[in-house]
Amino acid sequence: MMTPVASAFRRKIDPIVREPIFGAVPARDGIRFRVWAPAAHGVELRVRRGSRVESHQPLKDDEGIWTVHVTAARPGDQYAYVLDDGEPLPDPASRCQPDGVHGWSEIVDPCAFAWRDDAWKRLDPRDAVLYELHVGAFTPEGTFAAAAERLEDVRDLGVTAIEIMPVADFPGSRNWGYDGVCLFAPARAYGRPDDLRALVDRAHRLGLAVVLDVVYNHFGPEGAYLHRFAPAFFTDRHTTPWGVAINLDGPGSSVVRRFITDNALHWIDEYHIDGLRLDATHALVDEGPRPFVAELVAACHRYEAGHRYEAGHRYTQIHTDTDDDVPHHVLVYAEDHRNLAHMVEDAALGGWDVDGVWADDFHHIMRRMIAGDAYGYYGDYGGSTEELATALRDGWLYSGQRSPTKGQPRGTDPSRVALRRLVICLQNHDQIGNRALGDRIHRGVDPAVWRAAVALLLTAPMTPLLFMGQEWSAGTPFLFFTDFEPELGRKVVEGRRREFREFPEFSTPEGAARIPDSQAPETFEASKLRWSERTRPEHACVLALHRELLRLRQNVRAMKATDDAEGKAIAPDGETIAFRRRDGDADLLVAVRLNGAGRTDLSPLASTAGRDRWDAVVTTEDPRFCDDAMPSRIDPAVPAVEFLRPGAVILKRVTSSLVEK
């Protein structure tokens, strides 16, 4: 039975045609420049070609937006704005910063790239398996071009979408991306704008969707000039972990909303991005009548590819499906720890219609169970199989209960939320990089336990996310790294080391010195994947397990993310989690033991009569996945599994008629 929330994929959405609002936009003859500077009394545009600089005078409208059309300007020229006779400043909506975030901006023609992804179809989120990567650390070269060369390996793994950490240009040559200051300009450290287009184009031709992580809740601490142009972009009426908030509900907020929406559609339109991951939406504080996140999601869903600029340029048409059973809109995911069901409920039910939200309870329960972490927000979890069963049934654990660490209720009822709208993981950039030593979870747990955890992640009814290198249990950490100007960089390093003073191992000066210097180039270098590891036996077997589980998920409809709002999960005992996945003729049981040995009776889940039997499809004790296999003993009639150590078994029901044959 189709749940109400699934109807969002069947409805027709009236499309919109995008006309770029801000920045230097190629027009039919020349370039149209537009910038928001409501507090400036005078704005001068300077355009530079070689050693020649021309000055132009934009006109200001009632909202403080300045516009000028320059017929002599062309792509490749550089330009800057002068506010009230000050120094030249880069455009807040610059498409390229060739000399860094403090330098002049460059005019870019987004239509000059020769796209070859005409046959690409947007991703059905029920098929989504996300693979998060950092462009700079994904390859030794750390560029868009080098990342494109590795996409075939990612495709062959069995994932369906890469999720690229933020690429908005940042100060220096290395950064996680969450300190971006030029929201429209791909980081020059990774390449030119067309290099990013080439990466997306290759992904599409390999059958991979591209989701881009975008940050709209704050700007980085160095190189952000937007406050010089428009102080009204920010407000002290609200605060965030990064200071004052983005102004989404005060005077001037209508232009702020347009600026951010223009940026989101710019990535989708000018770079053929298939989806966005909105960073920390809980920090987008908005007390206005229409939630900005809902407004942004609606604009992205209504976007129509293949339209004309006002300039007469035409983009390559990206195929959009007309089959009512397949979604045809751009996907929008949100990182939000509040467990708010209305964010991912259908708009017809009063929800925000976000396509997916990070469901961190799964990660936190698993981390408590298999790694023993109990500090910080892990204190909200006991790490029990009952908690895990609740998260797999409902989507998250906290649905209004009091959080011990926060001292207040957290979460809402997820009973109308399709499980496919919840993104779960065992590791991501935050859960690794925000640890003092950037250590990955598989480095601290028994290999058999890790294999069991991987099987659980990749067979769960939610949308799974992998972090780059997880597929082969990468030996490299993912550390926090920056390249700020020296004085700011020193403060960042000191602040980070202060954060970990509560931990005994880092409480002394000697312990604090063990925390890598985020400004040091070697910290960044240590975080880069070593692709040669994949061929070593201990890594190759983990890679084989990921591939086999993802092959099963790809080929068996019952194993994909589900439109159902409730999963069939139980905790047979204190060490084991089990759940059933059914779709059409496919009927499977997943049993995962996360600690010790023991027998697990699955008959409460099986509920089948007669002579049906349950045969093993995948087991983590297959010799392909470990060199010291200890196969579980399976009773196919009960069914039941006797685990000799932690592991996972996937069983498929064979009906009595087939058994007789």
C-alpha positions as CSV (number, residue, x, y, z in Angstrom):
1,M,0.0,0.0,0.0
2,M,1.4,3.4,-1.0
3,T,1.8,5.7,2.0
4,P,0.6,9.3,1.7
5,V,4.2,10.7,1.7
6,A,5.0,8.6,-1.4
7,S,2.5,10.5,-3.4
8,A,5.0,13.4,-3.8
9,F,6.7,11.3,-6.5
10,R,3.5,10.8,-8.5
11,R,2.3,14.4,-8.6
12,K,3.1,16.7,-11.4
13,I,5.0,19.8,-10.4
14,D,4.5,23.0,-12.4
15,P,8.1,23.9,-13.6
16,I,9.8,27.3,-13.4
17,V,12.3,28.7,-15.8
18,R,15.4,30.3,-14.2
19,E,16.7,33.6,-15.1
20,P,20.0,34.3,-13.2
21,I,19.5,37.3,-10.8
22,F,23.0,38.2,-9.4
23,G,26.5,38.3,-10.7
24,A,28.0,38.9,-14.2
25,V,25.7,37.2,-16.6
26,P,26.3,36.9,-20.4
27,A,23.6,38.7,-22.3
28,R,22.7,39.0,-25.9
29,D,25.3,41.6,-26.5
30,G,27.8,42.0,-23.6
31,I,27.5,41.3,-19.9
32,R,24.8,42.3,-17.4
33,F,26.2,43.0,-13.9
34,R,24.0,43.0,-10.8
35,V,25.0,43.3,-7.2
36,W,23.0,44.0,-3.9
37,A,24.6,46.9,-2.0
38,P,21.7,48.6,-0.2
39,A,23.8,50.6,2.2
40,A,26.2,52.0,-0.4
41,H,25.8,55.6,-1.6
42,G,27.8,55.0,-4.7
43,V,28.9,51.8,-6.6
44,E,31.5,51.8,-9.3
45,L,32.1,48.7,-11.6
46,R,35.6,48.3,-12.9
47,V,36.2,45.9,-15.8
48,R,39.8,44.8,-16.6
49,R,41.2,43.2,-19.7
50,G,44.9,42.9,-19.6
51,S,46.3,46.2,-18.3
52,R,43.3,48.2,-19.5
53,V,40.6,49.0,-16.8
54,E,37.3,50.6,-17.6
55,S,34.9,52.2,-15.2
56,H,31.1,51.9,-15.3
57,Q,28.2,53.3,-13.2
58,P,25.4,50.9,-12.2
59,L,22.0,52.2,-11.4
60,K,20.3,51.4,-8.1
61,D,16.7,50.2,-7.7
62,D,14.4,50.6,-4.6
63,E,15.8,47.4,-3.0
64,G,19.4,48.6,-3.2
65,I,20.2,46.3,-6.2
66,W,22.7,47.9,-8.6
67,T,22.6,46.9,-12.3
68,V,24.6,47.9,-15.4
69,H,24.9,46.4,-18.9
70,V,28.4,46.5,-20.5
71,T,28.4,45.7,-24.2
72,A,32.2,45.7,-24.4
73,A,32.7,43.2,-21.6
74,R,33.2,39.5,-22.4
75,P,34.0,36.2,-20.7
76,G,37.5,36.1,-19.4
77,D,37.5,39.7,-18.4
78,Q,38.1,40.4,-14.7
79,Y,36.0,42.9,-12.7
80,A,35.5,44.4,-9.2
81,Y,33.2,46.8,-7.4
82,V,34.2,49.9,-5.6
83,L,31.8,51.0,-2.8
84,D,31.8,54.6,-1.8
85,D,35.3,55.2,-3.1
86,G,36.8,52.3,-1.2
87,E,39.2,49.6,-2.5
88,P,38.1,47.2,-5.3
89,L,36.1,44.2,-3.9
90,P,35.2,40.9,-5.5
91,D,31.6,40.2,-6.6
92,P,29.7,38.3,-3.9
93,A,28.1,36.3,-6.8
94,S,31.3,35.8,-8.7
95,R,31.5,32.7,-10.8
96,C,35.3,32.4,-10.6
97,Q,38.1,33.8,-8.4
98,P,41.3,33.0,-10.3
99,D,43.5,34.9,-7.9
100,G,41.8,33.8,-4.7
101,V,38.9,35.0,-2.6
102,H,40.5,38.5,-2.1
103,G,41.2,39.1,-5.8
104,W,39.2,40.4,-8.7
105,S,36.3,38.3,-10.1
106,E,36.3,36.7,-13.6
107,I,33.4,36.7,-16.1
108,V,32.4,33.2,-17.0
109,D,30.1,32.0,-19.8
110,P,28.2,29.0,-18.4
111,C,27.0,28.0,-21.8
112,A,30.4,27.5,-23.4
113,F,30.9,24.0,-22.0
114,A,29.9,21.2,-24.4
115,W,27.7,18.9,-22.3
116,R,27.3,15.2,-23.3
117,D,24.8,14.1,-20.7
118,D,21.7,14.4,-22.9
119,A,20.5,10.9,-22.1
120,W,20.9,11.3,-18.3
121,K,17.8,10.7,-16.2
122,R,17.5,12.1,-12.7
123,L,17.9,9.8,-9.7
124,D,15.0,7.9,-8.2
125,P,15.7,8.5,-4.5
126,R,14.6,4.9,-3.7
127,D,17.7,3.8,-5.6
128,A,19.9,6.3,-3.8
129,V,23.2,5.1,-2.2
130,L,25.2,8.2,-1.4
131,Y,29.0,8.4,-1.5
132,E,30.4,11.4,0.2
133,L,33.8,12.7,-1.0
134,H,36.1,15.6,-0.5
135,V,37.6,16.7,-3.8
136,G,40.9,17.7,-2.3
137,A,41.4,14.5,-0.3
138,F,39.8,12.0,-2.7
139,T,42.9,11.7,-4.9
140,P,46.6,12.6,-4.6
141,E,46.1,15.5,-7.0
142,G,43.0,16.8,-5.2
143,T,41.3,18.3,-8.3
144,F,38.0,18.0,-10.1
145,A,39.8,16.4,-13.1
146,A,41.5,13.8,-10.9
147,A,38.2,13.0,-9.1
148,A,36.5,12.5,-12.5
149,E,39.1,9.8,-13.3
150,R,38.1,7.8,-10.2
151,L,34.4,7.8,-10.8
152,E,34.4,4.5,-12.6
153,D,35.7,2.9,-9.4
154,V,32.8,4.5,-7.5
155,R,30.3,3.4,-10.1
156,D,31.6,-0.2,-10.0
157,L,31.2,-0.2,-6.2
158,G,27.5,0.0,-6.7
159,V,26.6,3.4,-5.4
160,T,24.3,5.6,-7.4
161,A,25.2,9.2,-6.4
162,I,28.3,11.0,-5.3
163,E,27.8,13.7,-2.6
164,I,30.6,16.3,-3.0
165,M,31.5,18.3,0.1
166,P,31.2,22.1,-0.4
167,V,33.2,23.6,-3.3
168,A,32.3,27.3,-2.8
169,D,35.7,29.1,-3.0
170,F,37.5,29.5,0.3
171,P,40.7,31.2,1.5
172,G,44.0,29.4,1.0
173,S,44.6,26.1,-0.8
174,R,42.9,23.6,1.5
175,N,39.7,23.5,3.6
176,W,36.8,21.2,4.3
177,G,34.7,23.6,2.4
178,Y,32.5,24.8,5.3
179,D,34.5,28.1,5.4
180,G,33.4,29.1,1.9
181,V,32.9,32.8,1.1
182,C,32.3,32.9,-2.7
183,L,29.1,30.9,-2.9
184,F,28.9,30.9,-6.7
185,A,32.6,30.2,-7.5
186,P,34.0,26.7,-7.5
187,A,37.2,26.5,-5.4
188,R,40.2,27.4,-7.6
189,A,42.3,24.9,-5.6
190,Y,40.3,22.2,-7.4
191,G,40.2,23.7,-10.9
192,R,38.3,25.9,-13.2
193,P,34.4,26.0,-13.4
194,D,34.4,23.9,-16.5
195,D,36.5,21.3,-14.7
196,L,33.6,20.9,-12.3
197,R,31.2,20.7,-15.2
198,A,33.4,18.0,-16.7
199,L,33.2,16.0,-13.5
200,V,29.4,16.2,-13.4
201,D,29.2,15.3,-17.1
202,R,31.4,12.2,-16.6
203,A,29.4,11.2,-13.6
204,H,26.2,11.3,-15.6
205,R,27.7,9.3,-18.5
206,L,28.7,6.7,-16.0
207,G,25.2,6.5,-14.5
208,L,26.0,8.5,-11.3
209,A,24.0,11.3,-9.9
210,V,25.7,14.3,-8.3
211,V,24.6,15.9,-5.0
212,L,26.4,19.0,-3.9
213,D,26.8,20.0,-0.3
214,V,26.0,23.7,0.1
215,V,26.4,26.0,3.2
216,Y,23.8,28.8,3.6
217,N,23.9,29.1,7.5
218,H,27.2,31.0,7.7
219,F,30.2,32.3,5.9
220,G,33.9,31.5,6.6
221,P,35.9,33.8,8.8
222,E,38.3,35.1,6.1
223,G,37.5,36.6,2.7
224,A,33.7,37.1,3.2
225,Y,33.0,40.5,1.6
226,L,29.2,40.2,1.5
227,H,28.8,42.1,4.8
228,R,30.6,45.0,3.2
229,F,28.1,45.1,0.4
230,A,25.0,44.2,2.3
231,P,25.0,44.4,6.2
232,A,21.3,43.5,6.0
233,F,22.4,40.0,4.8
234,F,23.0,39.2,8.5
235,T,21.0,39.8,11.7
236,D,21.9,39.9,15.4
237,R,18.2,39.0,16.2
238,H,19.3,35.3,16.1
239,T,22.6,33.6,16.9
240,T,24.2,30.4,15.6
241,P,27.3,28.4,16.5
242,W,29.1,30.6,14.1
243,G,27.9,33.9,15.4
244,V,25.2,36.2,14.0
245,A,22.6,34.5,11.8
246,I,21.7,34.9,8.1
247,N,18.8,37.3,7.9
248,L,15.8,35.2,6.7
249,D,13.0,37.0,8.5
250,G,13.9,40.7,9.0
251,P,14.1,43.8,6.9
252,G,15.8,43.0,3.6
253,S,15.3,39.3,4.0
254,S,13.3,39.0,0.7
255,V,16.5,39.8,-1.2
256,V,18.6,37.4,1.0
257,R,16.2,34.6,0.2
258,R,16.4,35.4,-3.5
259,F,20.2,35.5,-3.3
260,I,20.4,32.0,-1.7
261,T,17.8,30.6,-4.0
262,D,19.6,32.0,-7.0
263,N,22.7,30.3,-5.8
264,A,21.0,26.9,-5.4
265,L,19.5,27.1,-8.8
266,H,22.8,28.2,-10.3
267,W,24.4,24.9,-9.3
268,I,21.5,22.9,-10.6
269,D,21.3,24.9,-13.8
270,E,24.8,25.9,-14.7
271,Y,26.4,22.7,-13.5
272,H,23.6,20.1,-14.0
273,I,23.8,19.2,-10.3
274,D,21.1,16.6,-9.5
275,G,20.6,17.4,-5.8
276,L,21.7,19.6,-2.9
277,R,22.6,18.7,0.7
278,L,21.8,21.7,2.8
279,D,24.3,22.0,5.7
280,A,23.0,22.5,9.2
281,T,19.5,23.7,8.5
282,H,18.8,24.0,12.2
283,A,21.0,27.1,12.0
284,L,18.9,28.7,9.3
285,V,16.8,30.5,12.0
286,D,13.6,31.7,10.5
287,E,10.5,33.0,12.3
288,G,8.7,34.3,9.2
289,P,5.4,33.0,8.0
290,R,6.8,30.7,5.2
291,P,9.9,28.6,6.2
292,F,12.8,29.5,4.0
293,V,13.9,25.8,3.7
294,A,10.4,24.9,2.4
295,E,10.6,27.8,0.0
296,L,14.0,26.7,-1.3
297,V,12.9,23.1,-1.7
298,A,9.9,24.1,-3.7
299,A,12.0,26.3,-6.1
300,C,14.5,23.4,-6.6
301,H,11.6,20.9,-7.3
302,R,10.0,23.2,-9.8
303,Y,13.3,23.9,-11.7
304,E,13.1,23.0,-15.4
305,A,16.2,22.1,-17.4
306,G,16.7,23.1,-21.0
307,H,15.5,26.7,-21.0
308,R,16.9,29.9,-22.4
309,Y,18.7,32.7,-20.6
310,E,17.6,36.2,-21.3
311,A,20.8,36.3,-23.4
312,G,19.4,33.8,-25.8
313,H,21.9,31.1,-24.7
314,R,20.5,27.6,-24.4
315,Y,21.6,24.9,-22.0
316,T,21.7,21.2,-22.9
317,Q,18.4,19.5,-22.0
318,I,18.7,17.1,-19.1
319,H,16.1,14.4,-19.6
320,T,13.2,14.6,-17.2
321,D,10.9,11.6,-16.8
322,T,7.2,11.7,-17.6
323,D,6.5,8.3,-16.1
324,D,4.3,9.0,-13.1
325,D,6.1,6.3,-11.1
326,V,9.5,8.0,-11.3
327,P,10.4,11.4,-9.7
328,H,11.5,14.0,-12.1
329,H,12.6,16.8,-9.8
330,V,15.9,17.9,-8.3
331,L,16.5,16.3,-4.9
332,V,17.1,18.3,-1.7
333,Y,18.5,16.7,1.4
334,A,19.0,18.4,4.8
335,E,21.5,18.0,7.6
336,D,19.4,18.5,10.7
337,H,19.7,16.9,14.1
338,R,16.2,17.9,15.4
339,N,14.3,14.9,14.1
340,L,11.5,17.1,12.8
341,A,9.0,15.0,10.8
342,H,7.4,18.0,9.1
343,M,10.6,18.7,7.3
344,V,10.3,15.5,5.3
345,E,6.6,15.2,5.1
346,D,4.8,15.9,1.8
347,A,3.7,19.5,1.2
348,A,0.1,18.3,0.8
349,L,0.3,17.3,4.5
350,G,1.8,20.6,5.6
351,G,5.4,19.5,5.4
352,W,8.4,21.1,3.9
353,D,8.8,18.3,1.3
354,V,12.6,17.9,1.9
355,D,13.6,14.7,0.0
356,G,15.7,13.4,2.9
357,V,17.2,14.3,6.2
358,W,20.2,13.1,8.1
359,A,18.9,10.6,10.7
360,D,21.8,10.7,13.2
361,D,20.2,8.4,15.8
362,F,21.2,5.3,13.8
363,H,24.9,6.4,13.7
364,H,25.0,7.3,17.4
365,I,23.4,4.1,18.6
366,M,25.8,2.0,16.4
367,R,28.8,4.0,17.6
368,R,27.8,3.4,21.2
369,M,27.2,-0.3,20.6
370,I,30.3,-1.2,18.7
371,A,32.9,1.4,19.7
372,G,31.7,2.2,23.2
373,D,31.6,6.0,22.8
374,A,29.7,7.6,25.7
375,Y,30.8,11.2,25.8
376,G,28.9,14.3,24.5
377,Y,25.7,13.5,22.6
378,Y,26.4,9.8,22.8
379,G,25.2,10.1,26.4
380,D,21.7,10.1,25.0
381,Y,22.0,6.5,23.9
382,G,22.4,3.2,25.8
383,G,23.6,1.4,22.7
384,S,21.0,-1.4,23.0
385,T,19.5,-3.6,20.2
386,E,16.1,-2.3,21.4
387,E,17.1,1.2,20.5
388,L,18.4,0.1,17.2
389,A,15.2,-1.8,16.4
390,T,13.2,1.3,17.2
391,A,15.4,3.4,14.9
392,L,15.0,0.9,12.1
393,R,11.3,0.6,12.6
394,D,10.4,4.3,13.0
395,G,13.3,6.1,11.3
396,W,14.8,7.6,14.5
397,L,14.9,7.0,18.2
398,Y,14.0,10.4,19.7
399,S,10.4,11.3,18.8
400,G,9.7,13.7,21.7
401,Q,11.4,12.1,24.6
402,R,13.7,14.2,26.9
403,S,17.3,14.2,25.8
404,P,19.5,13.7,28.9
405,T,22.4,15.8,27.4
406,K,20.2,18.7,26.3
407,G,17.8,18.5,29.2
408,Q,14.7,19.0,27.0
409,P,12.5,17.0,24.6
410,R,13.9,16.2,21.2
411,G,12.2,15.0,18.0
412,T,8.7,14.5,16.7
413,D,6.5,11.5,15.6
414,P,7.9,10.1,12.3
415,S,4.9,7.7,11.7
416,R,4.1,9.5,8.4
417,V,7.6,9.7,7.1
418,A,8.8,7.4,4.3
419,L,11.9,5.6,5.5
420,R,13.7,6.4,2.2
421,R,13.7,10.0,3.4
422,L,16.0,9.2,6.2
423,V,19.8,9.2,5.4
424,I,21.9,6.9,7.7
425,C,25.6,6.2,7.9
426,L,28.3,4.6,9.9
427,Q,30.7,7.4,9.2
428,N,30.8,10.8,7.4
429,H,33.1,13.8,7.4
430,D,31.7,15.1,10.7
431,Q,31.8,11.9,12.6
432,I,35.4,11.2,11.6
433,G,36.9,14.7,11.1
434,N,35.5,16.2,14.3
435,R,37.3,13.6,16.4
436,A,40.6,14.8,17.7
437,L,42.7,12.4,15.6
438,G,40.3,12.0,12.6
439,D,40.1,8.2,13.2
440,R,37.6,6.1,11.3
441,I,35.3,3.8,13.3
442,H,36.6,0.6,11.6
443,R,40.1,1.3,13.1
444,G,38.8,0.6,16.6
445,V,36.4,-2.3,16.2
446,D,36.8,-6.0,15.6
447,P,36.7,-6.8,11.8
448,A,33.9,-9.2,12.2
449,V,31.8,-6.6,14.0
450,W,32.6,-4.0,11.3
451,R,31.5,-6.5,8.6
452,A,28.2,-7.0,10.5
453,A,27.7,-3.2,10.8
454,V,28.3,-2.7,7.1
455,A,25.7,-5.4,6.2
456,L,23.2,-3.6,8.5
457,L,23.8,-0.2,6.9
458,L,23.5,-1.5,3.3
459,T,20.4,-3.6,3.9
460,A,18.4,-1.2,6.0
461,P,15.2,0.4,4.5
462,M,16.6,3.9,4.7
463,T,19.0,5.7,2.3
464,P,22.6,4.7,3.1
465,L,25.6,7.0,2.9
466,L,29.2,5.9,2.6
467,F,32.2,8.1,3.3
468,M,35.1,7.9,0.8
469,G,37.4,5.0,1.5
470,Q,35.0,3.3,3.8
471,E,34.4,0.6,1.1
472,W,37.9,-0.7,1.7
473,S,38.4,0.2,5.3
474,A,40.8,3.0,4.4
475,G,43.8,3.2,6.7
476,T,44.0,7.0,6.3
477,P,42.3,9.4,8.8
478,F,40.2,12.3,7.8
479,L,41.5,15.2,9.8
480,F,40.4,18.8,10.2
481,F,42.5,21.0,7.9
482,T,42.6,24.7,7.0
483,D,44.8,27.3,5.3
484,F,43.8,30.6,6.8
485,E,46.1,33.6,7.1
486,P,48.6,32.9,9.9
487,E,47.1,34.8,12.9
488,L,43.6,33.5,12.2
489,G,45.0,30.0,11.6
490,R,46.8,30.1,15.0
491,K,43.6,30.9,16.8
492,V,41.7,28.1,15.0
493,V,44.4,25.6,16.0
494,E,44.3,26.8,19.6
495,G,40.5,26.7,19.7
496,R,40.4,23.2,18.4
497,R,42.8,21.9,21.0
498,R,40.8,23.6,23.7
499,E,37.7,21.7,22.6
500,F,39.2,18.4,23.6
501,R,40.5,19.4,27.0
502,E,37.6,17.5,28.6
503,F,39.0,14.2,27.3
504,P,41.7,12.7,29.6
505,E,44.0,11.8,26.8
506,F,44.1,15.4,25.5
507,S,43.8,17.3,28.8
508,T,47.6,17.9,29.3
509,P,49.8,20.1,27.1
510,E,51.5,16.9,25.9
511,G,48.1,15.3,25.1
512,A,46.9,18.5,23.3
513,A,50.1,18.5,21.2
514,R,49.0,15.1,19.8
515,I,46.1,16.8,18.0
516,P,47.3,17.5,14.5
517,D,47.8,21.2,13.5
518,S,45.0,21.9,11.1
519,Q,47.1,24.6,9.4
520,A,50.0,22.2,8.6
521,P,50.1,21.0,5.0
522,E,51.0,17.5,6.3
523,T,47.6,17.3,8.1
524,F,45.9,17.7,4.8
525,E,48.2,15.3,3.0
526,A,47.6,12.6,5.7
527,S,43.9,12.8,5.0
528,K,44.2,11.9,1.3
529,L,43.0,8.4,0.3
530,R,45.7,5.9,-0.7
531,W,44.0,4.0,-3.5
532,S,46.8,1.4,-3.6
533,E,45.4,0.0,-0.3
534,R,42.5,-1.6,-2.1
535,T,44.6,-4.5,-3.4
536,R,45.9,-5.6,0.0
537,P,44.0,-8.7,1.2
538,E,42.7,-7.1,4.4
539,H,41.2,-4.2,2.4
540,A,40.2,-6.2,-0.7
541,C,37.9,-8.4,1.3
542,V,36.0,-5.5,2.8
543,L,35.7,-4.0,-0.7
544,A,34.3,-7.3,-2.0
545,L,31.7,-7.2,0.8
546,H,30.5,-3.7,0.0
547,R,30.3,-4.6,-3.7
548,E,28.2,-7.7,-3.0
549,L,25.8,-6.0,-0.7
550,L,25.3,-3.1,-3.0
551,R,24.9,-5.5,-6.0
552,L,22.1,-7.1,-4.0
553,R,20.6,-3.8,-3.1
554,Q,20.8,-2.7,-6.8
555,N,19.2,-5.9,-8.2
556,V,16.6,-6.8,-5.6
557,R,13.8,-4.3,-5.3
558,A,13.0,-5.4,-1.8
559,M,16.4,-4.3,-0.6
560,K,16.1,-0.7,-1.8
561,A,15.0,2.3,0.3
562,T,11.3,2.0,0.9
563,D,8.3,4.3,0.7
564,D,6.9,2.5,3.8
565,A,6.8,4.6,7.0
566,E,7.5,1.7,9.3
567,G,10.2,-1.0,9.1
568,K,9.8,-4.6,10.2
569,A,12.6,-4.8,12.8
570,I,13.0,-6.6,16.1
571,A,15.7,-7.2,18.7
572,P,15.6,-11.0,19.3
573,D,18.2,-10.6,22.1
574,G,20.6,-8.0,23.5
575,E,23.2,-8.7,20.8
576,T,21.2,-9.2,17.7
577,I,19.0,-7.1,15.4
578,A,16.8,-8.6,12.7
579,F,14.4,-7.2,10.1
580,R,12.4,-8.3,7.1
581,R,12.5,-6.8,3.6
582,R,9.6,-7.7,1.2
583,D,8.6,-6.4,-2.2
584,G,6.6,-8.4,-4.7
585,D,8.0,-12.0,-4.9
586,A,11.2,-11.1,-3.0
587,D,11.1,-11.9,0.7
588,L,14.3,-11.6,2.7
589,L,15.3,-11.7,6.4
590,V,18.4,-9.9,7.7
591,A,20.0,-11.0,10.9
592,V,22.9,-9.0,12.4
593,R,24.8,-10.0,15.5
594,L,26.9,-7.2,16.8
595,N,28.5,-8.9,19.8
596,G,29.6,-12.4,20.8
597,A,28.2,-15.8,19.7
598,G,24.7,-17.2,20.0
599,R,21.6,-18.6,18.4
600,T,19.0,-16.3,17.0
601,D,15.4,-17.5,16.3
602,L,13.9,-15.6,13.4
603,S,10.5,-17.3,13.4
604,P,8.7,-14.2,14.9
605,L,9.7,-12.3,11.8
606,A,9.3,-15.1,9.3
607,S,5.6,-15.8,9.9
608,T,5.4,-18.4,7.1
609,A,3.7,-21.7,7.2
610,G,4.1,-25.0,5.4
611,R,7.4,-26.2,4.0
612,D,8.8,-22.9,3.0
613,R,12.5,-22.6,3.7
614,W,15.0,-19.7,4.2
615,D,18.2,-20.1,2.3
616,A,21.3,-17.9,2.8
617,V,21.9,-15.3,0.1
618,V,24.9,-13.4,1.7
619,T,26.8,-14.0,4.8
620,T,29.7,-11.9,6.2
621,E,31.5,-15.1,7.0
622,D,31.9,-15.9,3.3
623,P,35.7,-16.6,2.6
624,R,35.5,-13.8,0.0
625,F,35.0,-11.3,2.8
626,C,37.4,-12.6,5.4
627,D,40.4,-15.0,5.5
628,D,39.4,-16.7,8.8
629,A,35.8,-17.5,8.0
630,M,33.6,-19.0,10.8
631,P,30.4,-19.7,8.9
632,S,27.2,-19.4,10.9
633,R,25.0,-22.5,11.2
634,I,21.6,-21.9,9.5
635,D,18.4,-23.8,10.2
636,P,16.4,-23.0,7.0
637,A,13.1,-24.4,8.3
638,V,12.6,-22.4,11.6
639,P,14.4,-20.2,10.4
640,A,17.3,-19.7,12.9
641,V,20.9,-18.7,12.8
642,E,23.7,-19.8,15.2
643,F,26.4,-17.2,15.0
644,L,29.9,-18.3,16.1
645,R,31.0,-14.7,16.4
646,P,29.6,-11.3,15.3
647,G,28.3,-11.3,11.7
648,A,25.3,-10.9,9.4
649,V,23.3,-13.3,7.4
650,I,20.7,-12.5,4.7
651,L,18.2,-15.2,4.0
652,K,15.7,-15.5,1.1
653,R,12.4,-17.3,1.4
654,V,11.9,-20.2,-1.0
655,T,8.2,-21.2,-1.3
656,S,7.1,-24.8,-0.7
657,S,6.3,-25.3,-4.4
658,L,9.9,-24.4,-5.4
659,V,11.3,-26.5,-2.5
660,E,9.4,-29.5,-3.9
661,K,10.9,-29.0,-7.3
